[in-house]
Amino acid sequence: MSIMHSMSDEERTRYKALKTKEMRDYNSDLISDLGISPYDFNMKTQFYDEQRRLVVGIFPSEFKKSKGFFFELIDSDLNPVDPDRKVYRVPYTPAFEEEYELNAKGSYLVPIEELKMVHRSSVAISKMSAFTGTENTFKVTQKAQEAALSIPNAPAPMEDAPYSDMTIRDYFAIQFLKPVSAKTWLNDLIKNK
């Protein structure tokens, strides 16, 4: 049972404000690197919807943040559920009403598997550009892409890997033009430069 059930409304409000401040303080470097307001960074509780999908409730205002909405997953006592303190991002999504189901609390149900995990190291290196091109990208057919460029294909279903998924090994491979990545397509690209 959550400790919040034994609190008065006033105590719950103070407790939530304290936990939110602690979470934002912990993530202050990331918030700064992202160049976002601390109010665009919050916490969410995951739960199962009627279809037994693990989801979070995202409010309309959170879909409308120009740089996206960022959060950590918490338990019923407002403590992070992940010891690694993973951060997730919901990108600016103007068509959220058409894409997601509205629940009784006025939020839209977004499956956990659709969330983008924020890679702190990528953001520390490249700030918000770590997300450039990871959503709302122009789709080009495979055949047209191959005709335009004779470069190795990235793994399906993406036509390229997001910058935010780059590993240190990938960075070294690109920086020094050495095919040492665990991604075969990236090594092929370097070999065919």
Number of C-alpha atoms within 10 A of each C-alpha: 7 10 10 16 11 10 12 10 11 9 12 15 12 12 16 15 12 13 16 19 15 13 20 20 13 12 19 15 13 21 20 14 16 20 12 18 11 16 12 16 23 17 20 19 18 20 15 12 15 6 6 8 15 15 20 20 22 20 15 16 11 20 20 17 17 12 18 18 22 25 22 22 19 17 15 15 16 20 16 19 16 12 6 7 15 15 21 21 18 20 21 18 17 12 10 18 12 8 12 15 13 18 12 6 8 12 17 21 23 22 17 15 10 10 15 17 18 19 19 19 16 19 20 15 11 16 17 16 14 22 23 13 13 16 12 10 9 7 9 10 10 11 8 9 14 13 10 9 8 10 16 16 17 15 13 8 7 11 15 14 16 14 18 21 15 15 16 12 15 19 14 14 18 17 9 10 15 15 20 17 20 12 15 15 17 24 19 15 17 19 12 10 7
